Amino acid sequence: MSNVVNKKQISEERVYEIIRSPLITEKATALSQFNQYVFEVMGNATKSEIKQAVEKLFKVTVLGVNTVLTKGKTKRFKGRMGRRQDLKKAIVSVKQGQTIDVSVGV
């Protein structure tokens, strides 16, 4: 197999669909010292699409993207069983010296 990267450009609308919001948690904040940032992304987004979207939105150079699928928990709400939504997270590594200000939002 060859390492062929999908060079298909994504539209401006798709960029805003892919990156839903930055995740601001204690672990995600700790990762920022290693030039890594965590975003909630669309469930069917690929790593190459996430890379292109982050580069377009924040004008940074992305070195790598790791994704995590978190299945929603079953919880009880006012005596009734419910289920939280599934969540896909992307951990994005950016080039040394570049930063993303996640406090301003997308």
N, C-alpha and C positions, 0 to 999 in steps of 0.2 A: 504494500500500500504506500502511496505517496502522501506527503503532507500538503495537500492542496487546500488552500484557505478560500472560503466562499467570499469573493470580492463584490458580490451584489450589494449595491448601495441601497440603504433604506430611506424611506420618505420622512419628511419632517413630522408628519402626523404619527407615523409609526414610532418615532423616537419617544414621543410623549406617552404613547401607549405602553411601550416596553418598560420604561423606568417609572414606576408608580410613586415611590417615595423613598427617601433615605430612612434607614432604621437607626434610631438613636437609642441605644442600650448601653449598658456598662461595658459589655464585651466589644461592641462595635466601636465605642469611643476609645477603648484601649488599643484596638487595631490601627487607629489613625496614626499612632507614633511609628508604625512600620509601613506607612504610605498605603494602607489598605482601607477601603471604605465599603460599607454594606448597604445595599439597596433592596427594596422589595420590587420584584419584577413580575411581568406577566408570565403565567404558567407555561405557555408554549414558546417563550423566547429562547433562542439559541445563544451560545456563548459569543459567537461572532456578532450577532445582532446587538447583544448587550454591550460589547466592546465598542462598536460603532456609535451606539446611542450615547454612551458616557463621553466618548471623545467629541461628539458633536455638541452635546449640551454644556459640558464644562471646559472644553478647549484644553484637554490634558492628553498625555500619551499613556495609553493603557498597556501594561506589560502582560497581564494575565487576568483571567476571570475564572473563579470557582463558583459553582452553583450548589445549593442545598434545597432539597424538597422537604418541607415539614408538613406532615399530615395533621389535619385538624383533630383536636381532642373532642371526645364526647363529654359534655358537661351538663349539669342540671341547672335549670333556670326557672325559679319560682315553681319548683316541684315537677317541671316537665323536662324531659330529656331533649337536649339540643346538641348541635355539633358545630364546632368552630370551622372556619374555612381553611382549606389547604393553602399553604404559603410557599412561594419560591423566593429564595434569597440569593443574591449575587454578591460575592466578595470580590471587589475589583482592586487590583494592585496597579498603582500608577508610578510613573518614573520618579526617581529620587529628585527631591527639590520642588516637585509640583504638589499642589494641594487642592482639595475640593472643599468649599465652604458649604457643609450640609445644613447649617443652621438657617440659611436663607430660603431653602426649599427649591423645588423645581418649577 
